[in-house]
Amino acid sequence: MKSYVKTEAKFADEQLKCLAPAPHTMLNCLRRLSAAAALLYILPSVAGQEVCNQIQAAVSSASAVYFPLDLLGNFAADISHWASSSTQQSACSVEPGSAADVSIIIQLLGSTQTPFAVKGGGHTANPGFSSTTGVQISMTRFSGVTYDESSGTAVIGSGLVWDDVYEALAPFNVNVIGGRVSGVGVGGFTLGGGYSWKTNQFGLTIDRVSAFELVTPNGTIVSVTDSSSPDLFFGLKGGLNNFGIVTEFTLETVPQGLVWGGLITYTEAVLPAVATAIEQFASTVTDPKAAIIPAVNFLLGAPGVSHIMFYDGPTPPAGIFDDFLAIPFLTADISTRSFLSLVQAAPSNATSGSRGAFHTVSLLNYSATMINAILNETNFWGAELALAGATFISYDIEPFLPTIYTHNPLPTAFPPDRGPGYMPLNLYYAWSDTAFDATFHSALQQSAAHLTAVAEADGQAIANAPLYTNYALYDTPLERIYGDNLPRLQAIKAAVDPDNVMGLAGGFKF
């Protein structure tokens, strides 16, 4: 078995390299691949090939099916993920072009009990959550953005990344509550909750969704709203991919003009001053238009901070960011700019293609004790994991106002409790060698447990705080994400998907 896995990985790598030359040389490149490797690469997909062929014959011309030896790169693009550890070799990839075709596809997959996955932007770091060895569904053709000025809403395709959405809405001087860094997909981000640069003002992304176009597991196409299906509406707001395949989201828009901010980086020598500035901002700034994400990183053998500042206006009031600007920096890209420009200022794609994993801790405050503990964790695990091939160790500090969950009076799947204003701390590790996957998984668990203990000793009651769906490591217990909402979510799932079709797809399953 081990030799097969190595051969498959080598063949897949060589196939991707063959996509780089000019088109007339691609075929020759592929012909040079080992015949034995090619055979081993294709054989595991034979069982899925028949279902792929059935899908290809059944869908309309709006859709397409691609196979592993696709020479134009469509298949490779459909299965690729931001973290290489989240990419799997599928029997085929399917790009549905209409909700009607999604209906056909999901019914075929259910009737044949074929494993599948649904990929939007492909930014998850959890293996198998949007990838599969079965049928990979890529939502890339659901790429529309339609703004309705009369209702103040935008209908957004689930295959987009937020960069595309912001660009499409900019001419209308409106925005939606979406992702904070470049390259993040609309679908998974929204279905998981969605923390935004504008969350202090308007809540989570799910708090601004007024309708979902959903293809249920039995193939029915429905518009889910609070009035039409209150239980399902509740479940889709944080319940991920448990209830079917979402093709479109209708989001309430908000006005958007120029913003201020960008990326500033600091070296190890000034980290004590940066830590003090973070604590002061988190404990004293109450302007809902202001936000920060200081990422404490360990890179190239040394710690540092990559810090993003945001103000929802062309110029921030005096005093809010002065402490950060007074610290000697390594680089700075701070200006009055468009919202899209600010989102793309973050180096979020710097580790794209690495193996990677996220985990999280939910906090009630970022005290000086907590921030120093995070700095210590960065140094400790950066050095500890160096021999295991760590390429990047990062802890993203995300302070929000304690009122962020009060913007929506309706309950949602996540967070299960809209009382305490829990804030996520995002742990992100990147590495290169598959042999050390378990090492990094264990390190993330240990670090999260240690930081939870530090916070509790510092007076924070977070032992049972819900963990953010889109950051939680893949084996996080469902109770730690959904709390007392879990029985209701399981009942909704049983009603809409009695045959457990969505259980054929990866992710946190009810």
C-alpha positions as CSV (number, residue, x, y, z in Angstrom):
1,M,0.0,0.0,0.0
2,K,2.8,2.4,0.8
3,S,4.4,1.9,-2.6
4,Y,1.1,2.7,-4.3
5,V,0.6,5.9,-2.4
6,K,4.1,7.1,-3.3
7,T,3.7,6.2,-6.9
8,E,0.3,8.0,-7.1
9,A,1.7,11.1,-5.5
10,K,4.7,11.1,-7.9
11,F,2.5,10.6,-10.9
12,A,0.1,13.4,-9.8
13,D,3.1,15.7,-9.3
14,E,4.5,14.9,-12.7
15,Q,1.1,15.3,-14.4
16,L,0.8,18.8,-12.9
17,K,4.3,19.7,-14.2
18,C,3.2,18.6,-17.6
19,L,0.6,21.4,-17.6
20,A,3.4,24.1,-17.6
21,P,4.9,23.6,-21.1
22,A,3.4,24.9,-24.3
23,P,0.3,23.0,-25.5
24,H,2.1,21.2,-28.3
25,T,4.6,19.6,-25.8
26,M,2.1,18.6,-23.1
27,L,1.2,15.3,-24.8
28,N,4.8,14.3,-25.2
29,C,5.4,15.2,-21.6
30,L,2.5,13.0,-20.4
31,R,3.7,10.1,-22.6
32,R,7.0,10.1,-20.8
33,L,5.3,9.2,-17.5
34,S,5.8,5.7,-16.2
35,A,3.1,3.3,-17.6
36,A,3.1,1.5,-14.3
37,A,2.6,4.7,-12.4
38,A,-0.2,5.8,-14.7
39,L,-2.0,2.4,-14.3
40,L,-1.8,2.6,-10.5
41,Y,-2.9,6.2,-10.6
42,I,-6.1,5.4,-12.6
43,L,-7.1,2.0,-11.2
44,P,-8.5,3.3,-7.8
45,S,-10.9,5.5,-9.7
46,V,-12.4,2.8,-11.9
47,A,-15.3,2.3,-9.6
48,G,-16.1,6.0,-9.7
49,Q,-15.7,6.2,-13.5
50,E,-19.1,4.7,-14.2
51,V,-20.8,7.3,-12.0
52,C,-18.8,10.0,-13.6
53,N,-19.9,8.7,-17.0
54,Q,-23.5,8.7,-15.9
55,I,-23.2,12.3,-14.7
56,Q,-21.6,13.3,-18.0
57,A,-24.5,11.8,-19.9
58,A,-27.2,13.3,-17.7
59,V,-26.3,16.9,-17.2
60,S,-26.9,19.7,-19.6
61,S,-24.4,21.6,-21.8
62,A,-24.2,24.2,-19.0
63,S,-22.1,21.8,-17.0
64,A,-18.8,19.8,-17.6
65,V,-17.1,16.7,-16.4
66,Y,-13.3,16.3,-16.4
67,F,-11.1,13.3,-15.8
68,P,-7.6,13.0,-14.4
69,L,-5.8,13.0,-17.8
70,D,-7.4,16.3,-18.8
71,L,-4.7,18.1,-20.7
72,L,-6.1,21.6,-20.3
73,G,-5.8,21.7,-16.6
74,N,-9.5,21.9,-15.7
75,F,-9.4,18.7,-13.6
76,A,-6.2,19.8,-11.8
77,A,-7.8,23.2,-11.0
78,D,-11.0,21.6,-9.8
79,I,-9.3,19.4,-7.2
80,S,-6.6,21.8,-6.1
81,H,-6.8,23.4,-2.7
82,W,-5.1,26.3,-1.0
83,A,-3.4,23.8,1.3
84,S,-1.9,20.9,-0.6
85,S,-2.8,18.5,2.2
86,S,-6.5,19.2,1.5
87,T,-6.2,18.0,-2.1
88,Q,-7.2,14.4,-3.0
89,Q,-7.1,12.6,-6.3
90,S,-10.7,12.3,-7.5
91,A,-12.3,9.9,-10.0
92,C,-13.5,13.0,-11.9
93,S,-14.4,16.6,-11.3
94,V,-17.8,18.0,-12.2
95,E,-18.5,21.7,-12.8
96,P,-22.3,22.1,-12.6
97,G,-23.6,25.1,-14.4
98,S,-27.2,25.3,-13.1
99,A,-29.1,24.3,-10.0
100,A,-31.0,21.8,-12.2
101,D,-27.8,20.0,-13.0
102,V,-26.8,20.0,-9.3
103,S,-30.1,18.3,-8.7
104,I,-29.3,15.6,-11.2
105,I,-25.8,15.1,-9.8
106,I,-26.8,14.8,-6.2
107,Q,-29.5,12.3,-7.0
108,L,-27.1,10.1,-8.9
109,L,-24.5,10.3,-6.1
110,G,-27.1,9.4,-3.6
111,S,-28.6,6.5,-5.5
112,T,-25.1,5.0,-6.2
113,Q,-23.8,5.9,-2.7
114,T,-20.7,7.5,-4.3
115,P,-18.5,9.6,-2.1
116,F,-18.2,13.2,-3.2
117,A,-17.1,16.6,-2.1
118,V,-18.3,20.2,-2.8
119,K,-15.6,22.8,-3.3
120,G,-16.2,26.6,-3.4
121,G,-12.9,28.4,-3.0
122,G,-10.9,25.4,-1.7
123,H,-9.5,27.3,1.3
124,T,-10.2,24.8,4.0
125,A,-7.2,23.2,5.7
126,N,-9.1,20.2,6.9
127,P,-8.4,17.1,4.7
128,G,-11.4,15.7,3.0
129,F,-13.8,18.5,4.0
130,S,-14.1,19.7,0.3
131,S,-12.0,17.0,-1.4
132,T,-12.6,13.3,-2.2
133,T,-11.4,10.3,-4.0
134,G,-14.9,10.0,-5.4
135,V,-16.6,12.8,-7.4
136,Q,-15.3,16.3,-6.9
137,I,-18.0,18.9,-7.4
138,S,-16.5,22.3,-8.2
139,M,-18.9,25.2,-7.9
140,T,-16.8,27.5,-10.0
141,R,-19.5,28.1,-12.6
142,F,-21.8,29.7,-9.9
143,S,-20.0,33.0,-10.3
144,G,-22.7,35.6,-10.6
145,V,-23.1,38.7,-8.5
146,T,-26.4,40.6,-9.0
147,Y,-27.1,43.7,-7.0
148,D,-30.7,44.8,-6.5
149,E,-30.8,48.4,-5.4
150,S,-34.5,48.4,-4.6
151,S,-34.1,45.6,-2.0
152,G,-30.5,46.5,-1.0
153,T,-29.4,42.9,-1.5
154,A,-26.9,41.0,-3.7
155,V,-27.3,37.5,-5.0
156,I,-23.9,35.8,-5.0
157,G,-22.8,32.5,-6.5
158,S,-21.3,30.0,-4.1
159,G,-18.3,29.3,-6.4
160,L,-16.8,32.8,-6.0
161,V,-14.0,34.1,-3.8
162,W,-14.7,37.3,-1.9
163,D,-12.2,39.3,-4.0
164,D,-14.6,38.8,-7.0
165,V,-17.6,39.9,-5.0
166,Y,-16.0,43.1,-3.7
167,E,-14.9,44.0,-7.2
168,A,-18.4,43.4,-8.6
169,L,-20.1,45.5,-6.0
170,A,-17.6,48.4,-5.9
171,P,-19.2,50.4,-8.8
172,F,-22.5,50.5,-6.7
173,N,-20.6,51.8,-3.6
174,V,-22.0,48.9,-1.5
175,N,-20.5,45.9,0.1
176,V,-21.4,42.7,1.9
177,I,-20.0,41.2,5.1
178,G,-17.4,38.8,3.8
179,G,-13.8,37.5,4.1
180,R,-10.9,39.6,5.3
181,V,-8.1,38.2,3.2
182,S,-7.6,37.4,-0.5
183,G,-8.5,34.0,-2.0
184,V,-11.2,32.9,0.5
185,G,-14.3,31.2,-1.0
186,V,-17.8,32.5,-0.4
187,G,-19.4,29.1,0.1
188,G,-17.6,27.5,3.0
189,F,-16.9,30.8,4.7
190,T,-20.5,31.8,4.8
191,L,-21.9,28.4,5.7
192,G,-19.4,28.3,8.6
193,G,-20.3,31.7,10.1
194,G,-17.9,34.4,8.7
195,Y,-15.9,36.9,10.7
196,S,-15.4,40.1,8.6
197,W,-13.7,43.5,8.8
198,K,-17.2,44.9,9.3
199,T,-18.3,42.4,12.0
200,N,-18.1,44.9,14.8
201,Q,-20.7,47.0,12.9
202,F,-22.9,44.3,11.4
203,G,-22.2,40.9,12.9
204,L,-21.2,37.7,11.1
205,T,-21.7,37.0,7.4
206,I,-24.6,34.6,8.3
207,D,-26.3,37.5,10.1
208,R,-26.7,39.3,6.8
209,V,-27.9,36.3,4.7
210,S,-31.6,36.7,3.8
211,A,-32.0,33.6,1.5
212,F,-30.2,30.5,0.4
213,E,-30.8,28.7,-2.9
214,L,-30.4,25.1,-1.8
215,V,-30.5,21.8,-3.7
216,T,-31.6,19.3,-1.1
217,P,-30.3,15.8,-0.9
218,N,-33.3,14.5,-2.8
219,G,-32.8,16.9,-5.6
220,T,-35.4,19.5,-4.7
221,I,-34.4,23.1,-5.5
222,V,-35.7,25.5,-2.8
223,S,-35.3,29.1,-1.7
224,V,-34.7,28.9,2.1
225,T,-35.7,32.0,4.1
226,D,-36.8,32.5,7.7
227,S,-40.4,32.7,6.6
228,S,-40.4,29.7,4.2
229,S,-38.3,27.2,6.3
230,P,-37.2,28.6,9.7
231,D,-35.5,25.4,10.9
232,L,-33.5,25.0,7.7
233,F,-32.7,28.7,7.6
234,F,-31.4,28.4,11.2
235,G,-29.4,25.3,10.3
236,L,-27.7,26.7,7.2
237,K,-26.4,29.6,9.2
238,G,-23.3,27.9,10.5
239,G,-24.3,24.3,9.8
240,L,-21.9,23.9,6.9
241,N,-22.7,21.3,4.2
242,N,-25.1,19.1,6.2
243,F,-28.3,20.0,4.4
244,G,-27.5,19.9,0.7
245,I,-25.6,22.0,-1.8
246,V,-26.1,25.8,-1.7
247,T,-25.8,27.4,-5.1
248,E,-26.5,31.1,-4.3
249,F,-26.7,33.3,-1.3
250,T,-28.8,36.5,-1.0
251,L,-26.9,38.9,1.3
252,E,-28.0,42.3,2.6
253,T,-25.7,45.0,1.5
254,V,-24.2,48.0,3.4
255,P,-22.7,51.3,2.1
256,Q,-19.0,51.2,1.2
257,G,-16.6,54.0,0.5
258,L,-12.8,54.2,0.8
259,V,-11.2,52.6,3.8
260,W,-7.8,53.1,5.5
261,G,-5.2,50.5,6.5
262,G,-3.1,47.7,5.2
263,L,-0.1,45.6,6.3
264,I,2.7,46.6,8.6
265,T,5.4,44.1,9.7
266,Y,7.7,44.1,12.7
267,T,10.8,42.2,13.7
268,E,11.7,40.4,16.9
269,A,13.4,43.4,18.5
270,V,10.2,45.4,18.9
271,L,7.8,42.6,19.8
272,P,7.4,43.8,23.4
273,A,6.1,47.2,22.2
274,V,3.8,45.5,19.6
275,A,2.4,43.2,22.4
276,T,1.6,46.3,24.5
277,A,0.0,48.1,21.5
278,I,-2.2,45.0,20.8
279,E,-3.4,44.8,24.4
280,Q,-4.2,48.5,24.5
281,F,-6.2,48.3,21.3
282,A,-8.1,45.2,22.4
283,S,-8.9,46.7,25.8
284,T,-9.7,50.3,25.0
285,V,-10.8,50.8,21.4
286,T,-14.6,50.9,21.1
287,D,-15.0,52.4,17.6
288,P,-16.9,49.7,15.6
289,K,-15.3,50.8,12.4
290,A,-11.8,49.9,13.6
291,A,-10.3,46.4,13.5
292,I,-6.9,44.6,13.5
293,I,-5.4,41.2,12.9
294,P,-1.9,40.9,14.3
295,A,-0.4,37.6,13.2
296,V,2.5,36.5,15.4
297,N,4.6,34.4,13.1
298,F,7.7,32.3,13.3
299,L,9.5,32.3,9.9
300,L,13.0,31.6,8.8
301,G,14.1,30.9,12.3
302,A,12.8,34.1,14.0
303,P,9.6,35.5,15.3
304,G,7.9,38.6,14.0
305,V,4.4,40.1,13.5
306,S,2.5,40.7,10.3
307,H,-0.2,43.2,11.3
308,I,-3.2,44.2,9.3
309,M,-5.0,47.4,10.4
310,F,-8.5,48.4,9.1
311,Y,-10.7,51.5,9.5
312,D,-14.0,51.7,7.6
313,G,-13.5,55.2,6.4
314,P,-10.8,57.2,4.5
315,T,-9.1,58.5,7.7
316,P,-9.2,57.0,11.2
317,P,-9.7,59.2,14.2
318,A,-6.5,60.2,16.0
319,G,-5.3,57.8,18.7
320,I,-6.7,54.5,17.5
321,F,-3.7,53.2,15.6
322,D,-1.0,55.7,16.9
323,D,0.7,53.1,19.1
324,F,1.3,50.7,16.2
325,L,2.5,53.5,13.8
326,A,5.0,54.7,16.4
327,I,6.8,51.4,16.6
328,P,9.8,51.0,14.1
329,F,8.6,48.7,11.4
330,L,10.2,46.5,8.8
331,T,7.7,47.2,6.0
332,A,4.5,49.2,5.8
333,D,1.8,49.4,3.2
334,I,-0.7,51.7,4.8
335,S,-3.0,54.1,2.9
336,T,-6.5,55.2,2.1
337,R,-7.7,52.8,-0.5
338,S,-10.5,50.7,-1.8
339,F,-11.9,47.8,0.3
340,L,-10.7,45.3,-2.2
341,S,-7.2,46.8,-2.2
342,L,-7.0,46.4,1.6
343,V,-8.2,42.8,1.5
344,Q,-5.5,42.0,-1.1
345,A,-2.8,43.7,0.9
346,A,-2.6,40.7,3.3
347,P,0.0,38.1,2.3
348,S,-2.6,35.3,2.7
349,N,-1.4,33.3,-0.3
350,A,2.3,33.3,0.8
351,T,2.1,29.7,2.0
352,S,-0.4,28.5,-0.7
353,G,0.6,25.0,-1.9
354,S,2.1,24.0,1.5
355,R,0.6,21.4,3.7
356,G,-1.3,23.2,6.4
357,A,-3.8,23.0,9.3
358,F,-5.8,25.4,11.4
359,H,-7.1,25.2,15.0
360,T,-8.6,27.7,17.4
361,V,-9.2,28.9,20.9
362,S,-12.2,31.0,21.8
363,L,-11.4,33.9,24.1
364,L,-13.3,36.6,26.0
365,N,-10.4,39.0,26.0
366,Y,-6.9,39.5,24.8
367,S,-5.1,40.5,28.1
368,A,-1.4,41.2,28.4
369,T,-1.0,37.7,29.9
370,M,-2.8,36.1,26.9
371,I,-0.8,38.0,24.3
372,N,2.5,37.1,26.0
373,A,1.5,33.5,26.1
374,I,0.8,33.6,22.4
375,L,4.2,35.1,21.8
376,N,5.8,32.3,23.8
377,E,3.8,29.6,21.9
378,T,5.0,31.0,18.6
379,N,8.6,30.9,19.7
380,F,8.3,27.4,21.3
381,W,6.5,25.7,18.5
382,G,8.5,27.5,15.8
383,A,11.7,26.0,17.2
384,E,10.2,22.7,18.2
385,L,8.8,22.0,14.8
386,A,11.7,23.2,12.8
387,L,13.2,19.7,12.4
388,A,9.8,18.5,11.2
389,G,10.0,20.8,8.3
390,A,7.8,23.7,9.6
391,T,7.7,26.5,7.0
392,F,5.4,28.8,8.9
393,I,4.0,29.0,12.4
394,S,1.3,31.6,13.0
395,Y,-1.1,32.8,15.7
396,D,-3.7,35.3,14.4
397,I,-5.0,37.5,17.2
398,E,-8.5,38.7,16.3
399,P,-10.0,41.1,18.9
400,F,-13.6,42.1,18.4
401,L,-16.1,44.1,20.4
402,P,-18.1,42.1,22.9
403,T,-21.3,43.1,21.1
404,I,-20.6,41.3,17.8
405,Y,-23.3,38.6,18.3
406,T,-26.0,41.1,19.2
407,H,-26.6,42.3,15.6
408,N,-28.9,39.4,14.8
409,P,-31.9,38.8,17.0
410,L,-32.5,35.3,15.5
411,P,-30.7,32.2,16.7
412,T,-28.3,30.6,14.3
413,A,-26.5,27.2,14.3
414,F,-23.3,29.0,15.1
415,P,-22.6,30.5,17.6
416,P,-24.8,28.4,19.8
417,D,-24.9,31.1,22.5
418,R,-25.3,34.8,21.4
419,G,-24.6,36.1,24.9
420,P,-20.8,36.1,25.5
421,G,-18.8,37.8,22.7
422,Y,-16.3,35.0,22.2
423,M,-13.4,36.0,19.9
424,P,-11.4,33.5,17.8
425,L,-7.7,32.9,18.0
426,N,-6.5,31.2,14.8
427,L,-3.6,28.8,15.0
428,Y,-2.1,28.0,11.6
429,Y,0.9,25.7,10.9
430,A,2.4,25.0,7.5
431,W,4.9,22.3,6.6
432,S,6.2,20.4,3.6
433,D,6.5,16.6,4.3
434,T,3.5,14.3,4.5
435,A,5.5,12.1,7.0
436,F,5.0,14.8,9.7
437,D,1.2,15.4,9.3
438,A,0.5,13.7,12.7
439,T,3.2,15.7,14.4
440,F,1.7,19.0,13.4
441,H,-1.8,17.8,14.2
442,S,-0.7,16.9,17.7
443,A,1.2,20.2,18.1
444,L,-1.9,22.2,17.3
445,Q,-3.9,20.3,19.8
446,Q,-1.3,20.7,22.5
447,S,-0.9,24.4,21.8
448,A,-4.7,25.1,21.8
449,A,-5.0,23.2,25.1
450,H,-2.1,25.1,26.7
451,L,-3.5,28.5,25.7
452,T,-7.0,27.5,26.9
453,A,-5.4,26.7,30.3
454,V,-3.6,30.0,30.3
455,A,-6.8,31.9,29.6
456,E,-8.7,30.0,32.3
457,A,-6.0,30.7,34.8
458,D,-6.3,34.4,33.8
459,G,-9.9,34.4,34.7
460,Q,-11.6,33.6,31.4
461,A,-14.5,31.1,31.6
462,I,-13.9,29.4,28.2
463,A,-13.7,25.7,29.1
464,N,-16.8,25.1,27.1
465,A,-16.7,28.1,24.7
466,P,-17.8,27.2,21.2
467,L,-15.0,26.8,18.7
468,Y,-15.3,28.6,15.4
469,T,-16.3,26.1,12.6
470,N,-14.0,27.4,9.9
471,Y,-10.9,27.3,12.2
472,A,-11.6,24.1,14.2
473,L,-9.3,21.1,13.5
474,Y,-11.0,18.3,11.7
475,D,-11.5,16.0,14.8
476,T,-13.0,18.7,17.0
477,P,-16.1,17.2,18.8
478,L,-19.3,18.6,17.4
479,E,-20.4,19.6,21.0
480,R,-17.4,22.0,21.1
481,I,-18.7,23.8,18.1
482,Y,-22.5,23.7,18.3
483,G,-23.1,23.2,22.1
484,D,-26.8,22.9,22.9
485,N,-27.8,23.5,19.3
486,L,-26.5,20.1,18.3
487,P,-29.7,18.1,19.0
488,R,-31.8,20.5,17.0
489,L,-29.3,20.4,14.1
490,Q,-29.3,16.6,14.1
491,A,-33.2,16.6,13.9
492,I,-33.1,19.1,11.0
493,K,-30.5,17.0,9.2
494,A,-32.6,13.8,9.7
495,A,-35.7,15.5,8.3
496,V,-34.1,17.0,5.2
497,D,-31.7,14.1,4.5
498,P,-33.2,10.9,5.8
499,D,-30.9,8.8,3.6
500,N,-27.8,10.6,4.8
501,V,-26.7,11.6,1.3
502,M,-24.6,14.4,2.7
503,G,-22.8,11.9,4.8
504,L,-21.1,10.8,1.6
505,A,-19.3,14.2,1.7
506,G,-16.6,15.3,4.2
507,G,-16.9,17.8,6.9
508,F,-18.3,18.1,10.4
509,K,-21.3,15.7,10.2
510,F,-24.5,15.9,12.3
